[in-house]
Structure formats: C-alpha cells, structure tokens
C-alpha cells in the first residue's frame, strides 16, 4: 500500500466505517470465544497500523502480522507484538492459533486461496477465521487500486473459496447497505459520465474526499441500524463490504 494511503488511514482511524467494522468484530468475538477465561492465541492478519489490538487484547494474546515496514515500525513503537511476513506464507506452526482476524486482507493477495489455506493450516481444530472484504466487483475503482486490491468479492464466490479451503462457513453478511447507492453512483456512473467529457478526477482512495460532519453522523447512525438488523438475523441484499466468520472443523 502507498505511504500516502497509510497516512490517510491513520487520519481516518475514527471514521465511522472503521468503528462499524470494529463493532462487527466485537459481536463475533463475543459469540465465538469461550467463557472459561482461557487466554486465546489471536493473529491479526495484515494488521496495518494495529487498530484492532485494544479490542483483541480483551479476548486473548494478540500478535500482529504485516508485510509492510511502515506498519511494523508504527506498531512496534506502540509496544505491539509484531511479525513481518507474507500472509500467503504464515510463519506459524500447524494448529498453533485459536483465532485469525483478517479484516480487508485477502483482496490484497495475488493468491487469495493460498492465504485462506494458510489460515486453515495454522488454526487449531474448532478455531475461527473472522473476516471482512470489499463487496461487489462492479465497484472496483481507483479506491481499490490505491489500496493495491486485486479484486472485490461476491458473497457466493467468497463462500465457495472458504469452503474449498476446508472451512465451515457460519455467516457472511453484506453491510454498508445504506452507503451502497452513493458509492455505486460515484464509482460506476459518475466516473463514466466524466470520462465521456474527458474530465479526470484525482486518483486515490475515497478517503481523500472531505465529508461534512453531519453526513458522517448520519452514516454512523445508519451503520448502527444495519448492525442491529444483522444481529436480529436479517440478511441485507447488498452492501459495500462483506463481514463474516468461519470455523475449522474439529474432525
């Protein structure tokens, strides 16, 4: 990922999207972690700037992995346990971890199936993979290119790849449902209109665009409504992202 995008990510750490994603992560951790006080071995895969560590530390002993020297340096300075490695070749023994958290990771991998296979290998029987991924291939744009994405996913494709890796998929939900029409218009319609008139926008991620505070608050409220609906078992028909969890079979 480009240094400029890391800087934007740091500035946007309080963005409602990151807060919503963390809330989904907490919901799943509360659901899958045992209540026996055991200190779980948790890998934060491609942890970037380590924003998940405070939450993960409530459930066990987190260790971060990232291939970027920027991420490693930033996290080390804050006292986080880190490993610099490729998510397609994890430097951990077979069945040595309880949970792998992979929030927006596999879209960065040329071989995403290899990454999923590695997660299966290092998880112990009954271990959990918790993941978030960008949804809807039609939305692929400069935002994805700025973050070095190779792809966006459909729910069906993701379910199939997880199952092929050996996971028992428990849940995959679309979210950012309310944001989807705006993102679709900007990335799929507006950009085509601008290209027709030979008007080009500055390349980079969507984070470069300033958003009024009232809009951010409204987006935050809508995200919490979506979270409530998903908690009650509703399946949203579309969204900008996919969140879910899968288990390594015990046998």
C-alpha positions as CSV (number, residue, x, y, z in Angstrom):
1,X,0.0,0.0,0.0
2,X,1.2,3.5,-0.8
3,X,2.7,5.6,2.0
4,X,0.1,8.3,1.3
5,X,-2.7,5.8,1.9
6,X,-1.2,4.7,5.2
7,X,-1.2,8.3,6.3
8,X,-4.8,8.8,5.2
9,X,-5.7,5.6,7.1
10,X,-4.1,6.9,10.3
11,X,-6.1,10.2,9.9
12,X,-9.3,8.3,9.3
13,X,-9.0,5.9,12.3
14,X,-12.1,7.4,13.8
15,X,-14.0,7.2,10.5
16,X,-17.5,5.7,11.1
17,X,-16.6,2.8,8.7
18,X,-13.7,1.6,10.9
19,X,-15.9,2.0,14.0
20,X,-18.7,0.0,12.4
21,X,-16.2,-2.7,11.3
22,X,-14.8,-2.9,14.9
23,X,-18.3,-3.3,16.2
24,X,-19.0,-6.2,13.9
25,X,-15.7,-7.8,15.1
26,X,-16.7,-7.4,18.7
27,X,-20.1,-9.0,18.1
28,X,-18.5,-12.1,16.6
29,X,-15.8,-12.4,19.2
30,X,-18.5,-12.2,21.9
31,X,-20.3,-15.0,20.1
32,X,-17.4,-17.4,19.4
33,X,-15.0,-17.0,22.3
34,X,-15.4,-19.4,25.3
35,X,-16.3,-18.1,28.7
36,X,-13.7,-20.1,30.6
37,X,-11.1,-17.3,30.8
38,X,-8.6,-19.1,28.6
39,X,-6.1,-16.7,27.0
40,X,-6.7,-17.2,23.3
41,X,-3.9,-17.0,20.7
42,X,-5.2,-14.4,18.2
43,X,-3.5,-13.4,15.0
44,X,-4.4,-10.0,13.5
45,X,-3.5,-10.8,9.9
46,X,-2.2,-7.8,7.8
47,X,-2.9,-5.6,10.9
48,X,-1.7,-2.4,9.2
49,X,-1.5,0.2,12.0
50,X,-2.7,-2.1,14.7
51,X,-6.1,-0.5,15.3
52,X,-7.7,-3.8,16.4
53,X,-5.2,-4.6,19.1
54,X,-7.0,-2.9,22.1
55,X,-10.2,-4.8,21.3
56,X,-8.4,-8.2,20.6
57,X,-6.5,-7.9,23.9
58,X,-9.7,-8.2,25.8
59,X,-10.1,-11.8,24.5
60,X,-6.6,-13.1,24.4
61,X,-3.0,-12.6,23.4
62,X,-2.9,-10.8,20.0
63,X,0.0,-10.8,17.7
64,X,0.1,-8.7,14.5
65,X,1.4,-9.7,11.1
66,X,2.1,-7.4,8.2
67,X,4.4,-7.3,5.2
68,X,4.8,-3.5,5.3
69,X,7.8,-2.0,7.1
70,X,5.6,1.1,7.8
71,X,3.1,-1.0,9.6
72,X,5.7,-2.9,11.6
73,X,7.5,0.3,12.7
74,X,4.3,2.0,13.7
75,X,3.0,-0.9,15.7
76,X,6.4,-1.6,17.4
77,X,6.5,1.9,18.6
78,X,3.3,1.3,20.5
79,X,4.5,-1.9,22.1
80,X,2.6,-4.4,20.0
81,X,3.9,-7.9,19.3
82,X,4.5,-8.0,15.6
83,X,5.8,-10.3,12.8
84,X,6.8,-9.1,9.4
85,X,5.8,-11.8,6.9
86,X,3.6,-12.6,3.8
87,X,0.0,-13.5,4.6
88,X,0.4,-16.2,1.9
89,X,3.2,-17.9,3.9
90,X,2.4,-17.6,7.6
91,X,5.5,-18.2,9.9
92,X,3.4,-20.2,12.5
93,X,3.3,-23.9,13.3
94,X,0.3,-26.1,12.3
95,X,-2.7,-25.7,14.6
96,X,-0.9,-23.1,16.8
97,X,-3.6,-20.4,16.8
98,X,-7.2,-20.1,18.1
99,X,-8.5,-17.1,16.1
100,X,-7.3,-15.4,12.9
101,X,-8.8,-12.0,12.3
102,X,-8.4,-10.9,8.6
103,X,-10.1,-7.6,8.1
104,X,-9.7,-6.5,4.5
105,X,-6.8,-8.8,3.8
106,X,-7.5,-11.4,1.0
107,X,-8.3,-8.8,-1.6
108,X,-4.6,-7.7,-1.4
109,X,-3.3,-11.2,-2.1
110,X,-2.5,-12.3,-5.6
111,X,-3.3,-15.8,-4.4
112,X,-6.2,-15.4,-2.0
113,X,-6.9,-19.2,-2.0
114,X,-3.3,-19.7,-0.7
115,X,-4.0,-17.1,2.1
116,X,-7.1,-19.0,3.1
117,X,-5.3,-22.3,3.1
118,X,-2.6,-20.9,5.4
119,X,-5.3,-19.7,7.8
120,X,-6.8,-23.1,7.8
121,X,-3.3,-24.7,8.5
122,X,-2.4,-22.5,11.5
123,X,-5.8,-22.7,13.2
124,X,-6.4,-25.4,15.7
125,X,-9.4,-27.7,15.4
126,X,-12.5,-25.6,16.2
127,X,-10.6,-22.3,15.6
128,X,-12.2,-19.3,14.0
129,X,-11.5,-17.1,11.0
130,X,-13.1,-13.7,11.2
131,X,-13.0,-11.7,8.0
132,X,-14.1,-8.5,6.2
133,X,-13.8,-8.0,2.5
134,X,-14.8,-5.4,-0.2
135,X,-18.0,-6.5,-2.0
136,X,-19.4,-6.2,-5.5
137,X,-16.9,-6.5,-8.3
138,X,-18.7,-3.7,-10.2
139,X,-17.5,-1.2,-7.7
140,X,-13.8,-1.9,-8.4
141,X,-12.2,1.6,-9.0
142,X,-9.3,3.9,-8.2
143,X,-10.2,3.5,-4.5
144,X,-9.3,-0.2,-4.8
145,X,-6.2,0.5,-6.9
146,X,-4.9,3.0,-4.3
147,X,-5.1,0.2,-1.7
148,X,-3.5,-2.3,-4.0
149,X,-6.6,-4.5,-4.2
150,X,-6.7,-7.3,-6.7
151,X,-10.4,-7.9,-6.5
152,X,-13.8,-7.4,-4.9
153,X,-16.0,-10.3,-3.9
154,X,-19.5,-11.6,-4.3
155,X,-21.0,-13.5,-1.4
156,X,-21.2,-16.7,-3.5
157,X,-17.6,-16.5,-4.6
158,X,-16.3,-15.9,-1.0
159,X,-18.5,-18.7,0.4
160,X,-17.1,-21.1,-2.3
161,X,-13.5,-20.2,-1.6
162,X,-13.8,-20.6,2.1
163,X,-15.5,-23.9,1.7
164,X,-12.8,-25.1,-0.7
165,X,-10.2,-24.2,1.9
166,X,-12.0,-26.6,4.3
167,X,-13.8,-24.0,6.4
168,X,-17.3,-24.5,7.8
169,X,-18.8,-21.1,6.9
170,X,-21.1,-19.8,9.6
171,X,-22.1,-16.4,8.3
172,X,-21.4,-13.9,5.6
173,X,-23.4,-10.6,5.6
174,X,-23.4,-7.6,3.4
175,X,-23.1,-4.3,5.2
176,X,-22.7,-0.6,4.3
177,X,-26.1,-1.2,2.7
178,X,-27.2,2.4,3.1
179,X,-23.9,3.7,1.6
180,X,-24.1,1.4,-1.5
181,X,-26.2,3.6,-3.7
182,X,-23.9,6.6,-3.2
183,X,-20.7,4.5,-3.8
184,X,-22.3,2.9,-6.9
185,X,-23.2,6.2,-8.4
186,X,-19.8,7.8,-7.8
187,X,-17.7,4.8,-8.9
188,X,-19.9,3.3,-11.7
189,X,-22.0,6.1,-13.1
190,X,-20.3,9.5,-12.4
191,X,-16.9,8.3,-13.5
192,X,-18.3,7.1,-16.8
193,X,-20.0,10.4,-17.3
194,X,-16.8,12.3,-16.6
195,X,-14.8,10.1,-18.9
196,X,-17.3,10.8,-21.7
197,X,-16.4,14.5,-21.4
198,X,-12.7,13.8,-20.9
199,X,-12.8,15.0,-17.3
200,X,-10.5,13.2,-14.9
201,X,-10.6,13.1,-11.1
202,X,-7.5,12.9,-8.9
203,X,-6.6,9.3,-8.4
204,X,-6.5,7.7,-5.0
205,X,-8.8,6.3,-2.4
206,X,-12.2,7.7,-1.4
207,X,-10.7,8.9,1.9
208,X,-9.2,11.9,0.2
209,X,-12.6,13.5,-0.2
210,X,-13.7,15.7,2.8
211,X,-17.1,14.7,4.2
212,X,-19.3,17.1,6.3
213,X,-19.7,16.2,9.9
214,X,-23.5,15.9,9.7
215,X,-23.1,13.4,6.8
216,X,-20.6,11.3,8.9
217,X,-23.0,11.3,11.9
218,X,-25.9,10.2,9.6
219,X,-23.7,7.5,8.1
220,X,-22.8,6.3,11.6
221,X,-26.4,6.1,12.6
222,X,-27.3,4.1,9.6
223,X,-24.4,1.7,10.2
224,X,-25.6,1.1,13.8
225,X,-29.1,0.4,12.4
226,X,-27.6,-2.1,9.9
227,X,-25.7,-3.8,12.8
228,X,-28.9,-4.2,14.8
229,X,-30.7,-5.7,11.8
230,X,-27.9,-8.2,11.2
231,X,-27.8,-9.1,14.9
232,X,-31.5,-10.0,14.6
233,X,-30.8,-12.3,11.7
234,X,-31.7,-10.1,8.8
235,X,-29.7,-10.6,5.6
236,X,-29.1,-7.4,3.7
237,X,-29.3,-7.8,-0.1
238,X,-26.2,-5.8,-1.0
239,X,-23.5,-3.6,0.5
240,X,-20.1,-2.1,0.0
241,X,-18.5,-4.8,2.3
242,X,-18.9,-8.4,3.4
243,X,-18.3,-9.5,7.0
244,X,-18.4,-13.0,8.3
245,X,-16.8,-15.8,10.2
246,X,-16.0,-19.5,9.6
247,X,-14.7,-22.3,11.7
248,X,-12.1,-25.0,11.2
249,X,-13.9,-28.3,11.7
250,X,-13.0,-30.3,14.9
251,X,-12.7,-33.5,12.9
